[in-house]
């Protein structure tokens, strides 16, 4: 579902579509120590990695990793984003946040089965009434806080 001038319209997008990269899962609540465990994924625990930033692995492999990033953006909305992980000089580092759709598309290029599994997890957030998919303007994809 996308948001267009406060009216909702159905848009059929699928994993791998270029336009899917504009999709953002917007939560209807924040993440805190009280509810973080509800977003644990695949046996991995959600961890607070900064002020209003929580992360949990979505995909871990020898040469690539992708993390769910639950964060508050400039609009004060909480969103589900993704960030690639890499080993820095002394510690593990998360890359720049990307929209939910972009992160899922990047993962689909690496491992389609895992991307479908992760997409199902994000869709379950929407089905549970805890968030909704929104299409954002292409120029608006850099709103997320680091």
N, C-alpha and C positions, 0 to 999 in steps of 0.2 A: 504494500500500500504506500502511496506517496502523498505528500502534503502539497497542495497547490492553492495559494491564497486562501487559506483556512477551509477550503473544500477538499474532501478526500476523493480520490479517484483510484480505481484499480489499475495497476500496471503489471503486466506479466513479464517479469525478468527472471532469468535463470543464471545459475552459477556459471561463470565463464564469460557472460555477456559484458562488453566494455561498459555499458551504461550501469551495470550492477555495481560498478565501483563507486557510484554516487549514492549508494544506499548506506544508511547509518541507522543502527539500532539505538534508539533513545529510550532510556529507562525512565520509569515514573517515580523513582526514588533513588537515593544515594546508596553508596556502599560504606559500611562501617564494620567494626569488629563484630558487632551483633549479628550481621547478616552475611558477612563475607563467605562463610562456609557453604552457603546456599549456591555459590558459584564455583565451587571446587569442580575440577574437570578431570575425568579419566584417572582418578586416584591421586591427583596433584592438588595441594592446598593453595588457596588464594593467599597472596602475601601483599602487605602494604609496602610499596616501593618508593613512595613519596607522598607529599601532602595531596590528598584527594586523588591518589593514583594507586590502583590495585592491579596485580598481575598474576596470571596462572598460565602455565604452558598449554598451548593448543596442539603443538607438534614439536617433537624433539627427535632429531636425527644427527648422525655424525657431523654432517657439513651444513646443516640448516636447522634453525629453530624459529618458531613463531609463537608469540604470546598473546592471549587475550589481555586487553588493557581496558580496565573499567576506570573511567576518569570523568571529572567535571570539566566542561569546556567553558569558553568565555560567556556563553548565554546562560550559564549556571545549570544547564541540563547535564545529566549524567548519561554517558554513552558507552557502548561497547565498541572499542576500537581494537586494532591489532598493532603489534610492533615486532620487528625481527630482533632476534637476540644474537649477540656475538660475544666472544671472549675478548675483553680489552687487555691492556697491559697487565693490570693487576686484578681485575674483577670482571664479572659478567656484566654486559651493558645492553640496554634496550635501545633500539633505533627510534627513528621518528615515527610517531603514530600515523596510522592510515585508517581510512574509513572501514567500517565493517565489511562492506562489499569488496573493497580493494584487497583487504587482508584475505578474505575467502578466495578471491580469484587468484591471488599469488599462491596460496596453498594448493589450489586446484592444479596449478601448473607443476607442482612438486609431487602431489599425491592426491588424486581425485577421490579415492575412497575416504581418506581422512577428511578432506574438504567437505564431503557430503555429510560425514558424521558431525563435524563442527557446525556446519550450517543447520543441521537438525537441532543441535543444542541451542543455537541462537534463536531458531524459530520457536523452540519450546518456551523461551523467555516471553515471546510475544503471545503465544497461546495461553500462557499462565496469567496473562494480563499485567505483566510486570514491565512491559515496554512495547514500543511500536517501531516498525520500519518507517523511515522517512527518506525521501530523496532530497539530497542537498544540491545546491548550485555548484557547478564545477569550480568556480572561483572561491568557494567557501570551504574547500577541503583542508585548509591549513589552520582551522580554528582551534584545534585541540591543543591542550597544554602539554608540554613535555613532561 
